[in-house]
Amino acid sequence: MAFEGLTNRLQSVFSKLRGKGKVSEDDVNEAMREVRLALLEADVNFKVVKEFIAKVKEKAVGSEVMESFTPGMVIIDIVNKELTDLMGGSQAKLAKSNRPPTVVMMAGLQGAGKTTTSAKLAKLLLKGNHRPLLVAGDIYRPAAIKQLQVLGEQIKVPVFTLPEGNSPVEIARQALQHAKDNGNDYLLIDTAGRLHVDEALMEELRQIHEVTKPDEVLLVVDAMTGQDAVNVAESFNQQLTLTGVVLTKLDGDTRGGAALSVKAVTGCPIKFAALGEKIDALEPFHPERMASRILGMGDMLSLIEKAQSNIDAEKAKEMERKMRNAEFTFDDFLEQMDQVKKLGPLDQIMDMIPGMGKMKQMKDIKVDEKQMGRVEAIVHSMTNQEKQNPDMINHSRRKRIAAGSGTTLADVNRLIKQFDEMRRMMKQFSDMMGPKGKGSKMMKQLGKAGKGMRFPFR
């Protein structure tokens, strides 16, 4: 996960400060030396690091901190605010034209993920009840147009193309008119990239810009390239005025330096971050939430938003009823796992929960997506009767389930044992609460907590 190394280093620094009743200037200087090293190791631009440390130090040695009863917490709060400011301060939203369509031009080097990101953005706009139109403007990369068409078909968004021989400028011109004629309120133009910034690339982009007069020029950069991502952003911004940046593969960069440097170096806000390969793995970038994640304080707002958009409310209510009445079966268990998986990779979910970052590092906490697959395989190898009535699963049935799921008898026994423990807990909760209506508010909270119960992964 992005910033993993930085988060661990910063938590170590701040845990020392938290234990102090009084903080001296020497303590602050020592802490800032550690923070500086942590930021440089995270591949943050050295000029950005220098300015950041100077700002934090200036505020951290003030009388407000020195005389505070909890100086360590005050310093953490200062760092949190400065990190937020460093990444833009507040969310920079996508533009919306008063005269549709809103034209969004996607730029970037080859391999940064422009085509996929264009489709991801279209998917995000669909959720907001918009009518996007994708434009296949990359006529140079083999299969680029086909790739966009396949993605468009997958998310049910139309893709505008022209026959071979038309220039990207002509494609963009006709696409704009097509969007106006067909009521598309967003036009997303996927442009060609190069392996490096060159004059031919920039001239083509300038011509497309002149023809379409875009409301947004988003630069798509690969976060895993670190400082190169920032250099590319700076170069593009000098030659083609950018309105924002989209960071791709942020989940694959454990350092995260690009996210912390790009706004400070270019002045362009990060508008979106891609945290995975799935078509819906694109999120609006919230500097304050990202700062909270970096400091290991979680990001409950994003987690709540994910739950609201991905979890079926009616199914959740029905699950709560079954938990209350101790009717929880293996079918319900699979359903619950499916709901959790919709929220995204477990590593990312845990990073959003305050305090879970530390717990994840403990030996007894293992986040293993493959184990989830094994659990599913075991349950799918059960008959419908066995899923509905786990008590009937005797030794011979367990051997059959193990053979059918490609697991061991010990794996099956472990799953069934832990499932029984889970059901007993639910029954105890139900007995404690009494008839429906008594303590129903508390039961609802327990029902919600049930979503976070430890799955029998191991």
N, C-alpha and C positions, 0 to 999 in steps of 0.2 A: 504494500500500500504506500501511496505517496507520503513523504515526510516521516516515514517510520523511524529512520535513523535520527533525524532532527528531533522528533518528539521524545525519543528515549533520552537523548542528551540533555534536552531542556528540562525534562522531568527530574533528572538527576541533579541538575544545578539548582532548581527551585525547591527540591526537597530539603536541601541544606539550608536555604534561606528561611523556609517555613519553621524550622526548628529553633530559630534565633529569636529571643525576646527583643533584642536591640540589634540594629544593623548599622555598622560603621561604614565610612567611605571606602575603607580597604575591602570590606566584605562585598560592597557593590562593585568595586574594580575587579575583584577576583571573579565574581559571578559574570561580569560583562566579558572578561577574557574568555571564559568558557563558552558563553553565548556566541562570541565572535567566531571561535573555532568551529562551533557546531554549525553555524550558518555557512562558513566557507566550505566545510566538508559536505554540506548539502548542495554545493555548487551554486550558491547565490553570488551574484556579481560583487566583486570586492569593493567597488565604490558604493554600492547600495548598502553593504554591510557596514562600512565606515560611517556613513550618514545615520544609519539606523542605531548603531551603538552610541553615537554621540547624542542623539535625541533621547534615548532611554536613560543614559547616564545623567544627563542634565536634569531630568525630572526625578530620577531615583535618589539623588543626593540632596534633594530639597528638604526643608524642615518638616513638611507634611509626612514624608516617609520616615525620616529619622526619629520623629517623636510619636509615631503611630504605635499602638499596642500590637498590631499585626503587620510589621513592616514587610515581611516576606510576601504576604498576600497583596499588599499595595504595589510592590514591584512587579508581581505577576500581572496585575491589572494594567500597569503601565505598558508592559511588554505586549499584552493582548491588544491594547488600543493602537500601539505603534505598528504591530503586525497587520492589523486591520487597515490602517491608513496606507501602509506600504502596498497593499494589494488593491487599493482603490477606495477604501472607506465604506462604500455601500454598493449594493448591486446595480450594475449598469444594464438597464433593460434594452431589449431589442426595439429598434425604432418602429414606428407605425405611421405611415403616411396618411395625411388627410385626404389625399386623392389616390385611392388604390389603383394598381397594386403597389405595395411596398417592395422595392427592389433590393435584394440582398446579393451582393457579389462575393463569391467565395474565392479567395486567393491563397497561394502558398506553393511551396516546393513539392516536387514529385515525391510521393511516398509519405506525405504528412497525414494523409487520410481525408482529403477534401471531398471526394465523391461519397464516401461513407458518411462523413459528417453532414454533408448536404441532405442526405436522406434522413439522418437522425434528427436534424433540425426540422425537416418537413413533418416527421412523426410527432415531434414536440408541438408544432403549430397545429396539427390536427387535433391534439388533445384540447387545445384552446378554442376549438370550433372555427378554425380558419380554413381557407381553401387554397393551399399552396400549389404552385406549379414548379416542377423541377426542370431545369434547362441543361441539356447535355452539350456543354460548350467545349469539352476537351476532345478535339478531333485527332490528336496526335498519339496519345497513349493507346496501345492496342487494347481493345475490349473495354475501354473506359465508358463508352456510350452504352454498351450491352450491360455493364455492371450497374449503371444508374437505372437502366430500364428494369432489370431484375429486382433491384431494391425498391423502385417505385411500385412495381407490381405487388411486392411483398407487403408494403404499407398502404397500398391502395391510393397512391398519389400519382397523377398524370405526369408523364415526362415528355417534354417538347424536344423533337429532333428534326433535322432537315436532311435531305439526301446528301450523299458524299459529293464533295466539290464546293460546298458552301463554307464560307469562312466563319470563325467563331463570332466575329462582329455582326455578320448578317444573321446568324442564328439568334444572337441576343436581341437584335432589332425586331425580328419577326416574332420571337417569343414574347416580347413586351406587348406587342399588338394583340397577340393571341390571348394573353392574360386579361387584357382590357375587354376583349370581345366576349370572353367566357366567364367573367366574374371571379377570377382568381385574385385573392387579396394579398398574396405574397408570391414573389417571383424569386426563386433561388437559382442563381447562375453558377454552375460548376465550371470553373475555368481550368485551362491547362497549367501544368507546372513544369519545372525543369529540375535538373539535379543541382543547379546553383542559380543565383540571381544573375540574369543577363539582360542586355538591352532589348533583345527580340521579345522576351517574355514581357518586360515592362511596357514596351510599345503596344503590344496586343492588348494588355490590360487597360492601358490608357484609352485606347480606341473604344473598347467595350464600355468603359466608364463614361466616355463622351456621348455614346449613343443612348445608354440606358439611364444616365444620371442617377446612380444608386443611392438609396437612403442609408445603406449600410455597406461598408467594405470590410468584411471579416477575414482576418488572416488566420489560416489553420496551421498550427505548428505542433510538431511532435515533442512533447514534454521530455521524452527520454533522451533527446539530444542535448539537454542541459543548456549550457551557455550558448551553444550554437543556435538554439531556438530563439534566444534573446537577440543574438546578432542578426539573425534572419529578419526578425520583427523590426529591428531598428533600420535595416537596409530597405525593407519594403515601405516602411513608414516615411522614409526620406523621399522616395520616388513616387509613391502612390499613397495619398493621405488615407490612413486607416481610421476606422471608427471603433474597431474592437478586435480582440484576439480570441480564438478558440483553441484551448489546449487539449490535444488528443493524447491518449495513452498515459494519462496522469496516474492511473492505477498501477502502471508498470514501472514508474520511476520512484524508487524509495527515497531519493534525495529531494526532489521537488523544487530545486533552485529556480527553474524557469518561472514557476508561478509567483515566486517571491520577487523576481527581478524585472519581469517584462513591463509592468505598469510604471515602475520607477524609471526605467531606462527609456522607454518609448513614449510614455504619457498615454498610451492606449489602454483602456480598461479590458480586463479579461471578462468576456460576456458569458462564455460557456466552457464547461470542462467535460471531457469524455472519460468516463471511469469504467471502461469495459468495451467488449466487442459487440455486444447485443445492440440491436437497432434502437432500443429505448434507453441505452446507457449514455445519455447526454443530459447534463444538468445545468441550469442557470448557475453562474458562479456568484456565491455570496462571500465577500471577503471576511465578514465578521464570523461566519460559520466556519470557514476554512481556518481562520486564526484559532478558533476554539478547538478544532480538531488537532491542529499542530501542537497546542499546549496540552493535549490529552484530556480536554474537558468535554469531549463528545460534541454531538450536533443533533440534539433531540428534535429541533424544528424540521430538519431535512428528513429525519426518520419518520416523523408524524406525517409529513407531506407524502412520503413514499407509501405509507400505510393507507392513507386516505385515498390515494389514486390507484392502488393495486389490490387492496384487500376487499373482498365482497362483504358488505355490511350485513346482508341477510344471512350469509353463511356463518359469519361471526356470531350473530345472535343465536342461530340454531346450535352452534358449537357450545355456546355458553349454557343453553338449556340442557344439552346432553351431559355436560360436565356436572351441572347442578343435580341431575337425576341419576348420575353414575351410569350413563348409557354409552360411554365412550368405547368405540370399537377400533379395530385396526383400519377399517375404511376411513373413519374419522381422523385417525392418526396420519394417514397418507394425505388426506385433505388439508390437514394442518401444516404438514411439511410443504405441500404445494403452495399454500398461501405465503409461508415464510420465504420460499425460494423466489417468489415474485418480487420480493423487496430487493433482491440483488445478492451478490456473493456474501457469504457469512462474515468474512473478514471485514468488509466494508460496513456491514450492519453493526458489528461489534465496535468498530471505531467510532460510530455515532453515539454509542451509549456511554455516558460519563463513567469513568473508572474502569471500563472494560478493557481499555488498551493495556493497563497494567496487568489485569487478570489474565489476559491472553498470553502474556509472557510467562506465566506460571506453568510449571510442569504438568499440572492436572487439567489444564484447559487446552484442548486441541480442536482447531477448526479445520476439518477435513471434509471437503466436498465429496471425495470419493467414498467416504464412509456413509454419507447420506445415500449415495447410489446403492451401496450394499444393503442398507436397511430397506430401501424401496424394493430391491430384488427379493429379499426375504419375504416381505409382505405380499408381493405380487405372486409368489410361489404358493401362497395359501389358497385354499378353496374359499368360495364365498361364505360357506358355513363357518369355516375356521376363523375368518376375519370378523364375523358377527359374534361368534362365541369362542373366544380364545381359550376358555377353560377346557374345551374338548381336545386340545392339541396334546396328545400323549407322545410317548417316546418314539413310536414308529412313524407318526405323522411328522415329528420334528426331523427325523432322519430324511424323510422324503422332501421336506421343505429345504433342508440344507443342500441336498443333491440338486434340486431344481433351481436353486438360486446361485449355485456355484460358491457357496460359503461352507463353513464348518458347522458341526452340531453345536460346538461351544458358542459360535456367533448367534445361532438361533436361540439357544437357551438364555444367553445374556439379554437378547432383545425382549424375549417373552417375560423374563424376570423383571426387567426394568419397566416394561409396559404395565405389569401387574402392580408394581410399586406406584406408578403414576395413577392408576385407577384407584388404588387404595387411598392415596392422598386426596383425590377428588371426592371420594366417598366420605372421608373424614371432614372435608370442608363442608360438604352438603349436610352431614349430620350436625355439625357445629351451628350451621345457619338455621336449621329447623325448616318449617314449611316455607314455601315460596311466598315472598312478600316480607318475611322477617329478615332484616339485614340484607335486603336485595341489593342495596348500593354496594355493600362490602363484597357481596358475591360477584357483582359485576366486575369489581376491581380484581378479584381473584381469577375471574374468567379471562380478563385481559392478561393477567400475569401468566396464565396457563400457556399463552402463546410463546412466552419466553422460557418455558420449562426446558430443562436439559434433555435434549434428545439422546436416545441410547446410541451414541456414535461409536462407543468403544467397548 
